[in-house]
Amino acid sequence: MADSTHASFVIEDYGRLVRKRLAVLAGLCAIVLAGFMADLVTGPSQLAVADAVKGLFFPGELSAPARVIIWDVRLPQALLAVLVGAALSLAGAEMQTILNNPLASPFTLGVSSAASLGAALAIVLGIGLPGIASSWIVSGNAFVFAFGSVLLLQALSRLRGTGPETLVLFGIAMVFTFNALVALIQFVATQEALQQLVFWSMGSLARGNWEKLAVLFAAIVLVTPTAMWSAWKMTALRLGEDRARSFGVDVARLRFVSLLRVSLLAATSVAFVGTIGFVGLVGPHIARLLVGEDHRFFLPASMAAGAAVMSLSSVASKVIVPGAVMPVGIVTALIGVPFFMALIFLRRERI
Amino acid sequence: MSDTASATLSVERLSVGYPGRKVIDNLSLSPIRGGALTALVGPNAAGKTTLLRGLAGLNRAYGSIRFGGRELVGASATEHAAHVTYMPQALPQRVGLTVFEALLGALKASPHGRASSADRELALETLARLGIEQLAMRALDELSGGQRQMASLAQAIARRPSVLLLDEPTSALDLNHQLRVMKVVQAIARERGIVTILVLHDIALACRWCERIIVLSGGKVFADGSPDEAVTPKMFSGVYGVEARVEHCSRGYLQVMVDDDV
């Protein structure tokens, strides 16, 4: 047996590693907060930074128009950016782990395409769910289709009784199928409906309101604790499916429950903001580079990284073209990709 | 030392396979005792891994696997995991975990009553036992194949199973590490009375360390017994299709010399 001095070093080193990961997580949260504040104080309407901050804490001291801008436009949008980023990124992180595929995300496996199909049906053909208020018909359709697409994925993979590779292939097949169906609907759409649909697909935070925020917030609050509960199981799954099963992880069940969480998070997000795909892929990768894959840190870090990317993208969407707000889906990809590439190359140099 | 010291693993009329293809058909073994090493040898595609996977509950098995009075065929994954740990041959790739984190993941994958500090102690103790505590904070991805195999073995041992199934645990190891692993595994098996079955390709290594050798060929038991009983020229020609001499060396261990194919 090795001498106990070396032994105690290992435990100490591990304690230091845990503290470091917590510090990185806190740093990410600070970036989210900074991005959120920046998001709040930027916008096409000329509102002084001081006024914007003051309006947050003392709404009574602001003029009525300024109060409306802060409380009914900027705050819901800024909060929506944080929540959507966190939700899509958590969904992507779980997918990448349970499917053992670094390319898995709600976007790459058809959830966003399914949402687009639902939205297209509502916008172009006016087909919606019975009993849904007309103001919610697009979101409602998008949600049902996105949620349904993940359930379909589950069902198909159970049918063949096969592993994660088949699930990924099914997902990719669904992307093409749904995209083809959306194209078909676009082909028969009127000019006006087509324009509306294209704009929807680009993804926008401008659709944020307090009701939608409450729904998305509820979904996240419902899902996150159960995901964290499975954190060790998912960490073990990273060591290989056979190994995890031999360690007593019911992998089939973990995959099923996890995909349910993913469908709820992804469907709610894309239903409200349209297809903002990139963040679900890149958020987990940023988190992985920063804190590794101990899922106790990886899952929350993914949420924070996703929220930060969305907040900063939202800021960028407002300042790139002065006086205009670009659709945030476009900006997320345009700004996020170079940033992501840089991170990968920096990482490689260090090794 | 423990109450599992007397527990044996018995296999009766066991069939294991994949959908539409039985690899192991109606296989029975005399009870495998704990406290010593049992080697599972045989040519490629003999069904060695399938048998281990069946014993580990990873593949659907029919027949009977009894351990210490418990029937494991049809037992839940949790119950299986409480007794049996399987170390697969494949090593994890592209994983963002350190050796120590991975080991904690292995310990905490299924619920148990231990405190986190006890898990950390147990993880450390296992690394020290294998002599790889200096790798604790290294990322799994940075390690060599042999080092990753040691880390993988640590995960299996740390769970303190009553039945330990190791699929080619020494395939990536140099001579020194092979020796170290066999020594440690034998010592642990003795101390804790563990039923330990290892798939090995190196028959001399099996003869040196294992009390019992089961030779599998085409999903059937070709020979089963002590090294002297199981490892014979007849076995080599019948199972591997090679002409080989089996002789005792000056220290009394069996040595295998392969001369030609038959």
Contacts between the chains, C-beta under 8 A, distances in Angstrom:
chain1	res1	chain2	res2	distance
A	1	B	128	5.6
A	1	B	129	7.0
A	2	B	128	4.4
A	2	B	131	7.2
A	2	B	133	5.5
A	6	B	128	7.8
A	6	B	133	6.0
A	6	B	134	7.6
A	7	B	124	5.6
A	7	B	128	6.1
A	7	B	133	6.7
A	10	B	100	6.8
A	10	B	124	5.2
A	10	B	127	7.2
A	10	B	133	5.6
A	10	B	136	4.5
A	10	B	137	7.4
A	11	B	120	5.7
A	11	B	121	7.7
A	11	B	124	6.2
A	13	B	136	6.9
A	13	B	137	5.1
A	14	B	100	5.4
A	14	B	120	6.7
A	14	B	136	7.2
A	14	B	137	7.3
A	17	B	98	7.2
A	17	B	101	7.9
A	17	B	137	6.8
A	102	B	94	7.6
A	161	B	19	7.5
A	232	B	105	6.2
A	232	B	108	4.2
A	232	B	109	5.9
A	233	B	109	5.9
A	235	B	97	7.1
A	235	B	101	7.3
A	235	B	102	7.9
A	235	B	104	8.0
A	235	B	105	3.9
A	235	B	108	7.8
A	235	B	109	7.7
A	236	B	105	4.5
A	236	B	106	6.2
A	236	B	108	7.5
A	236	B	109	3.5
A	238	B	92	6.8
A	238	B	95	5.1
A	238	B	96	7.7
A	238	B	97	6.4
A	238	B	102	7.9
A	238	B	105	7.3
A	239	B	92	4.8
A	239	B	95	6.8
A	239	B	97	7.7
A	239	B	102	5.9
A	239	B	105	6.4
A	239	B	106	6.8
A	239	B	155	6.9
A	240	B	88	6.3
A	240	B	90	6.3
A	240	B	91	7.9
A	240	B	92	5.0
A	242	B	53	7.6
A	242	B	58	5.8
A	242	B	86	6.9
A	242	B	88	4.4
A	242	B	90	7.5
A	243	B	86	7.7
A	243	B	87	7.5
A	243	B	88	5.8
A	243	B	92	7.4
A	243	B	106	7.5
A	243	B	152	7.8
A	243	B	155	7.1
A	244	B	109	6.2
A	245	B	57	7.8
A	245	B	58	5.7
A	245	B	77	6.5
A	245	B	81	7.9
A	246	B	56	5.5
A	246	B	57	7.9
A	246	B	58	6.7
A	246	B	81	6.5
A	246	B	84	7.3
A	246	B	85	5.6
A	246	B	86	4.0
A	246	B	87	7.8
A	246	B	88	7.6
A	246	B	156	8.0
A	247	B	81	6.0
A	247	B	85	7.3
A	247	B	106	5.5
A	247	B	109	3.7
A	247	B	110	6.0
A	247	B	155	7.9
A	247	B	159	6.8
A	248	B	77	6.1
A	248	B	78	5.3
A	248	B	80	7.5
A	248	B	81	2.9
A	248	B	82	7.1
A	248	B	109	5.9
A	248	B	110	3.0
A	249	B	77	7.7
A	249	B	109	5.0
A	249	B	110	6.6
A	250	B	77	5.2
A	250	B	78	7.6
A	288	B	96	5.1
A	292	B	96	4.2
A	292	B	97	6.0
A	292	B	98	7.2
A	292	B	101	7.0
A	292	B	139	7.7
A	293	B	95	6.3
A	293	B	96	3.7
A	293	B	97	5.3
A	293	B	101	8.0
A	294	B	97	6.5
A	294	B	101	4.9
A	294	B	104	7.9
A	294	B	105	7.4
A	298	B	96	7.7
A	351	B	142	7.7
